[in-house]
Amino acid sequence: MNNNVFEDFLQNLAIPPSCALNKPVYKKLFLDASDGKKSLLDATDKACLKDDINKIRWLYTLKPATINIAPYSDNERDYPEVAVLHFELSNSSRVKRIAHFVNRAIPYPLILLFTCDMDSQPHLALSVADKRINQADQEKWVIEGSLITHWIKLNTPSDTDHAFLQSLTINNLSFKNFFDFYKSVTERVIAMNCASHSGAFSLEEIPAHGGGKSRLEKLRALEKLELKKSELSNKLKKEKQMGKQVELNTQVKKINDEIGQIKAGL
């Protein structure tokens, strides 16, 4: 991993030095994590931890003592601070799984930065996850939904990638409280994922026509439709009967039309 280009990215974030921690995080933290009865990591998680992660560093802790942002708490959410962690990966294929078990193991709102060398080029992905208090057990968190960007080439970012990276400069984010601060980062990740479909990075939502769905709801709907389309395409490859092939093709076309409509509204 070319540390210089990643350091340039961190410099662009412009997080105050008062927030810097820059300490190693040992894998034992995750191996020891449990729900009180059993490990939070299953066998595949532990394999990811062992084989896919080279280094982990706790880069920043943003809290009222280190930055002028107020804590936030209500019946559903507790955002006293936000932590920024960096994971240097040797294998990028299971990054979503890694993000999931990290969020389960650390009871704070987290901004996760993943870097990995691919084709001799340094790449970056950023992940966030909205967490709320488990009403059945106030000591536990429920992860509402984890979001992650695609892999960005740090040396040669596309125009949309560059716009996303520039938007992350801390003064562009909300300082109202830590929940709003985190939400403003999440909005940028959502905008980035929308840009993967629309080709343009924009924080402005296009007015919904009829359904009134949020961008995130549209992205979730796209994921489901793409999965359904893939399943139908696999069935189509195996189908021998002409009548059934026509039926499956019609279903695929209908899904393609739905996908096109959603993408037009991103």
C-alpha positions in Angstrom: 0.0 0.0 0.0 1.3 3.4 -1.0 1.0 5.2 2.4 1.7 8.6 0.8 -1.5 8.7 -1.3 -3.6 7.6 1.7 -2.0 10.2 3.9 -2.9 12.8 1.3 -6.5 11.6 1.6 -6.4 12.0 5.3 -4.9 15.5 5.0 -7.8 16.4 2.8 -10.3 15.3 5.5 -8.8 18.1 7.6 -9.8 16.4 10.9 -8.3 18.5 13.7 -5.0 17.1 15.2 -6.8 17.2 18.6 -8.9 14.2 17.4 -5.9 12.1 16.3 -5.3 8.8 18.1 -3.3 6.8 15.5 -2.9 3.7 17.6 -2.8 0.0 16.5 -5.9 -2.1 17.1 -5.1 -5.8 17.7 -7.1 -8.6 16.2 -7.7 -10.0 19.7 -10.2 -7.2 20.3 -12.5 -8.9 17.7 -11.6 -12.5 18.6 -12.7 -11.7 22.2 -15.9 -9.9 21.3 -19.0 -11.8 22.4 -22.7 -11.3 23.1 -22.2 -12.7 26.6 -22.8 -16.3 25.5 -20.8 -16.8 22.3 -18.3 -15.1 20.0 -19.7 -12.4 17.7 -17.5 -13.8 14.9 -18.3 -17.0 13.2 -15.7 -19.2 11.5 -15.7 -17.3 8.2 -15.4 -14.0 10.1 -12.4 -15.3 11.9 -10.8 -16.5 8.6 -11.3 -12.9 7.2 -9.7 -11.5 10.3 -6.7 -13.8 10.0 -6.2 -13.9 6.3 -7.6 -10.6 4.8 -6.5 -7.9 7.2 -2.8 -6.8 7.4 -3.1 -3.9 9.9 -5.8 -2.0 11.8 -5.3 1.5 13.2 -7.7 3.6 15.3 -7.0 6.9 13.5 -9.3 9.5 15.1 -11.8 9.8 18.0 -14.2 12.7 17.5 -15.8 13.6 20.9 -16.8 16.9 22.6 -13.3 17.0 24.3 -11.5 16.9 20.9 -13.9 18.8 18.6 -16.7 21.3 18.9 -19.6 18.9 18.2 -22.3 18.0 20.8 -23.2 14.4 21.7 -26.6 13.1 20.7 -29.0 10.8 22.5 -32.6 9.8 22.3 -34.7 6.7 22.9 -33.3 5.0 19.8 -29.8 6.3 19.3 -26.7 7.2 21.3 -24.0 9.1 19.5 -21.6 10.4 22.2 -18.6 10.3 19.7 -17.5 9.0 16.3 -14.4 6.9 15.7 -12.5 6.6 12.5 -10.6 3.3 11.9 -8.3 2.2 9.1 -8.0 -1.4 7.8 -5.2 -2.3 5.5 -6.4 -5.4 3.6 -4.5 -8.0 1.6 -7.8 -9.3 0.0 -10.7 -7.0 -0.9 -13.3 -9.7 -1.7 -14.8 -10.0 1.8 -14.8 -6.3 2.8 -18.5 -6.2 3.5 -18.3 -9.1 5.9 -15.4 -7.4 7.7 -17.3 -4.1 8.0 -20.3 -6.0 9.5 -18.3 -7.9 12.2 -16.3 -4.7 13.1 -19.6 -2.8 13.6 -20.9 -5.6 15.8 -17.8 -5.7 17.9 -17.2 -2.0 18.6 -20.1 -0.2 20.3 -19.6 3.2 18.7 -20.6 4.9 15.5 -17.8 4.1 13.2 -16.4 5.5 10.0 -14.4 2.6 8.5 -11.6 3.3 5.9 -10.5 0.2 4.0 -7.4 0.3 1.7 -6.1 -2.5 -0.5 -3.6 -2.7 -3.4 -5.3 -4.1 -6.5 -3.5 -4.3 -9.9 -0.5 -2.5 -8.1 -2.8 0.5 -7.4 -3.9 1.7 -4.0 -7.7 1.6 -3.6 -10.0 3.0 -0.9 -13.5 2.1 0.2 -15.4 3.8 3.0 -18.2 2.2 5.1 -20.7 3.5 7.6 -23.5 1.9 9.6 -26.5 3.4 11.4 -26.8 1.9 14.9 -29.7 2.1 17.3 -30.2 0.9 20.8 -31.8 -2.6 21.2 -35.0 -1.8 23.0 -35.0 -5.4 24.4 -31.5 -5.0 25.8 -30.3 -1.4 26.3 -26.6 -2.6 26.5 -26.8 -3.9 22.9 -26.9 -2.3 19.5 -28.9 -3.0 16.4 -27.2 -2.3 13.1 -29.9 -0.7 10.9 -27.9 -1.0 7.7 -24.3 -1.0 6.6 -23.3 1.0 3.5 -20.0 0.8 1.7 -18.7 2.6 -1.4 -17.1 0.9 -4.4 -13.3 0.7 -4.5 -11.8 4.1 -5.4 -8.5 4.4 -7.2 -6.6 6.8 -5.0 -4.0 7.7 -7.6 -6.4 8.2 -10.5 -9.9 8.8 -9.1 -12.7 9.4 -11.6 -14.5 12.8 -11.6 -17.3 11.3 -9.4 -14.8 9.7 -7.1 -12.9 13.0 -6.8 -16.1 14.9 -6.0 -17.0 12.4 -3.3 -13.5 12.6 -1.7 -13.6 16.4 -1.7 -17.0 16.4 -0.1 -15.6 14.6 2.9 -13.6 17.5 4.1 -14.7 18.0 7.7 -16.0 21.6 7.2 -18.5 20.3 4.7 -20.1 18.1 7.3 -22.7 19.0 10.0 -21.4 20.2 13.3 -24.9 20.3 15.0 -24.3 17.1 16.9 -22.6 13.7 16.3 -25.8 12.1 14.9 -26.1 14.8 12.3 -22.4 14.7 11.7 -22.6 11.0 11.0 -25.7 11.4 8.9 -23.9 13.9 6.7 -21.1 11.3 6.0 -23.8 8.7 5.3 -25.5 11.0 2.9 -22.3 11.3 0.9 -21.8 7.5 0.8 -25.4 7.2 -0.4 -24.7 9.9 -3.1 -21.6 8.0 -4.1 -23.5 4.7 -4.5 -26.1 6.6 -6.5 -23.3 8.0 -8.7 -22.3 4.4 -9.5 -25.6 4.1 -11.4 -26.2 7.7 -12.6 -22.7 8.7 -13.4 -22.9 12.0 -11.4 -22.1 12.7 -7.8 -24.8 15.0 -6.2 -26.0 15.6 -2.7 -29.3 17.0 -4.0 -32.1 14.5 -4.1 -34.1 14.4 -7.3 -37.8 15.0 -6.4 -39.6 11.6 -6.3 -42.4 11.0 -8.8 -45.3 9.2 -7.1 -43.6 6.8 -4.6 -41.6 9.4 -2.7 -38.9 6.9 -1.8 -35.6 8.1 -0.5 -32.3 7.5 -2.3 -31.4 4.8 0.1 -34.7 3.0 -0.4 -34.1 3.2 -4.2 -30.6 1.7 -3.8 -32.0 -1.2 -1.7 -34.7 -1.8 -4.3 -32.0 -1.9 -7.0 -30.0 -4.5 -5.1 -33.1 -6.7 -4.8 -33.9 -6.3 -8.5 -30.4 -7.0 -9.6 -30.4 -10.2 -7.4 -33.7 -11.3 -8.9 -32.5 -10.6 -12.4 -29.3 -12.7 -11.8 -31.5 -15.6 -10.5 -33.8 -15.4 -13.6 -30.8 -15.2 -15.9 -29.3 -18.3 -14.4 -32.6 -20.1 -14.8 -32.8 -19.0 -18.4 -29.4 -20.5 -19.2 -30.6 -23.9 -18.0 -34.1 -23.8 -19.4 -34.8 -26.0 -22.5 -38.5 -25.4 -23.1 -39.1 -22.6 -25.6 -42.3 -21.4 -23.8 -40.6 -21.1 -20.5 -37.6 -19.3 -22.1 -40.0 -16.7 -23.5 -41.7 -16.3 -20.1 -38.3 -15.8 -18.3 -37.2 -13.4 -21.0 -40.3 -11.3 -20.4 -39.7 -11.3 -16.6 -36.1 -10.2 -17.2 -37.2 -7.4 -19.5 -39.7 -6.2 -16.9 -37.0 -6.1 -14.3 -34.7 -4.2 -16.6 -37.5 -1.6 -17.2 -37.9 -1.3 -13.4 -34.1 -0.9 -12.9 -34.0 1.8 -15.6 -36.9 3.8 -14.0 -35.2 3.7 -10.5 -31.8 4.7 -12.0 -33.4 7.7 -13.7 -34.6 8.9 -10.4 -31.2 8.7 -8.6 
